[in-house]
Amino acid sequence: MANKPSKQLVQRAMAIMLITCVVGFGAGIVGLIRAQIINADEYRQKAEAQQLSDKTISAQRGTIYDKNMNILSQSANVWKVYINPSKIEDEKTRDNISRGLSNILELDYKKVHEKASQSKYGYVSIKTQVENEKKNQISEFISANRGYNQIIGVDPDTKRYYPYAEFASTVLGFTGSDDEGRSGLEYFYNDSLTGVAGRIITARNARQGDMPNQFESTYDPKQGTSLVLTIDQVIQYYLDKGLEQAVRDSKALYGYGIVMDVKTGAILAMSTKPDYDPNEPYDITNGKKLEQIDEITNEEEKKKAMSDARYAQWRNRTISDTYEPGSVFKVVTASAALEENVVSENDGFHCTGSVRIADRIIHCHNRRGHGSETFTQGLMNSCNPVFVNVGQRLGAKKFYKYFEACGFSVTTGVDLPAEAKPVANVTYYTADKLGVSQLASCSFGQSFQVSPIQMINAVAAIGNGGRLMTPYIVGSTLDEEGNTISVNDPKMKRQVVSESTAKRVAKMMEAVSTSGTGKNSYVAGYRVAGKTGTSQKLTNKGKYIASFVGFAPADDPSIAVLIVIDEPTGGSYTGGALAAPVAAQVFEQTLIYLNVEPKYTNEELAQLDVKTPSLVGKSVTDAIKELRAKGFTYKTIGTGKKVVNQTPSYNQILPKNGIVVLYTEEQSETTKTVVPKLIGLTLAQANKAAIDAGVNIKVSGYTSDSDIVSYRQSVAEGTQVAMGTIITVSFKTNANVSDLA
């Protein structure tokens, strides 16, 4: 008979069993605590991932409108293609799906195959922003292959469109493939524009397949906030075209400009040329730059050059670039000097062609000197010695006081990204660092840098009675129903100079545009007040920036215009020769568009063109008498007794000796003629060439000097047009418009 276990052995066994139970149950309890309390969120998410399919529905971004509700940027419905790799059962199916999707969606086969091989996943995105045509091809592919509807899916998505392509592209910016803003307004207002994404949550069965519709919950997306800009599509078009032509004519690196509402600071137009198409933002649009990149053989260097070129074309140079303003800054010095009573308009000066300051000799652009001149004439002549003298009268503290008051030491606060930030004693001098020489050069716009938006904002303050405004580009915001959410009211920063001083400076600036270096900015009936500038680039010796800034009408300013031509290489390079004519064109077109009534002087009235009379229905004899009485020439087509048609039509503006073609038979075909060369001619030569060809010219620009020359015609030479067609011919002078030593 076996011995019974001892009492100690039984107790030891019981203890071991007890410890085992405690440890086992303890581990279980700890596991439960970890699963249900400590790591509850992690396990809950894993369970939901296995039990639920959660798909995102992209929200449409808010629309961007111009001030007249023309759509500049808009999202449209497209599609997102995805697959469920866990449903793919064999390599043949995986290969067929990969080839089909890569062919239809124009993707790399290997990358699609890699995604299709991720068998543990139930949702893998293949491509977003798929257009309707491709989506239909995907649907046909699914229908042609049994079971593919369980593997390939299509969800709603959105894509950003810019209907006017390059139009204001550096202002609007663009979005990436993730529908996030990458630059411009799209970036700055991204949070407002984005909206709230929707979701489709569907229960899954044990095989990771979607359950029937009753197990599905849909949360609709909410469209983002829409922006209504202060930009006017028509004015933007005028600015764009003027800059494009100027860059082309002068073979410049860039041209940029701004049109601003003087009284509010609202930006009516803002442009950088050349720019890009935000529908295809990664395509390099600069042909010369592409040629240079193609010549690079090193792949890393080529990749960097492509990246640099893209960032360069996306750059809004009106707010992100800085430059030495040159002589346009003289209006700021003049404003400060008049406000502080250190000079008056008729104070006398004498220019010998240079002035010595400390150990420096500063030259005037007129090396022979202007001789005796008043302060007003000093501004008209853009005379450096005069402004060096005035700067010394002001002194460093007072000069800096107005420099700072005009906003040059801080950003303007415009609602756009990447505004250039001034840096004390790097981009400009503070009062304690303004020595005699520095003050001298600063007084005429050299040795410091400003941004174009700062410059126009300061000059607009002169036109606004001395009131400096905060520039802005978004006028209001709307919800998805079109209801107004918010309105951006004009914000005044400070009174820079008194209203009386501002009016005095405006009168001096008007003299610049009628008889001084800015006379190419002259527009009959609209009294432009402006200032030209030409500065040599510090970072690129031998290269220049030509500029003009001003406002009109001078007596009751409506708009301010700034034009900058960066690195012109086509001959002339001064602001008076290059930038002022562009400004004149923008002023004239914009003020007419805004229905600003012209006020002509007696001299201008005597030279005004005449509107064509209404001649249709009158006898040929009476029509000819009326044309002769108004100083028109004429040509009759046909043998009828009455006028049945006329070219130009009624109420068109013609020069007094212009030609009117009278058609006297209903069946008469319009008589054609070929547009002659009208560029590079005097006014008399252009008129004769037009008359000989049977066309009319509308004269634009400055025509008071004897040495004016035409530089642009609205219809190209060699174009076939109806006889009597009106062609706008622009004139300018190169005499006495220089402002650079």
Buried (B, 14 or more C-beta within 10 A) or exposed (E): EEEEEEEEEEEEEEEEEEEEEEEEEEEEEEEEEEEEEEEEEEEEEEEEBEEBBEBBBBBBBBBBBBBEEBBBBBBEEBBBBBBBBBBBEEEEBBBBBBEBBBEBBEBEEEEBBEBBBBEEBBBBBBBBBBEEEBBEBBBEBBEEBEEBEBBBBBBBBBBBEBEBEBBBBBBBBBBEEEBEBBBBBBBBBBEBBBBEBBEBBBBBEEEBBBBEEEBEEEEEBBBBBBBBBBBBBBBBBBBBBBBBBBBEBBEBBBBBBBBBBBBBBBBBBBBBBBBBBBBEBEEBBBEEBBEEBEEBEEEEEBEEBBEEBBEBBBBBBBBBBBBBBBBBBBBBBBBBBBBBEBBEBEBEBEBEBBBEBEEEEBBBBBEEBBEEBBBBBBBBBBBBBBBBBBBBBBBBEBBBBBBBBBBBBEBBBBBBBBBBEBEEEEBBBEBEEBEBBBBBBBBBBBBBBBBBBBBBBBBBBBBBBBBBBBBBBBBBBBBBEEEEEEEBEBEEBEBBBBEEBBBBBBBBBBBBBBBBBBBBBBBBBBBBBBBBBBBBBEEEEEBBBBBBBBBBBBEEBBBBBBBBBBBBEBEBBBBBBBBBBBBBBBBBBBBBEBEBEBEBEEEEEEBBBBEBBBBBEBBBEEBBEBBEEBEBBBBBBBEBEBBBBBBBEEEBBBBEEBBBBBBBEEEBEBBEBEBBBBBEBBBEEBBEBBBEBBBBBBBBBBBEBEEBBBBBBBBEEEEEBBBBBBBBBBBBBBEBBBBBB
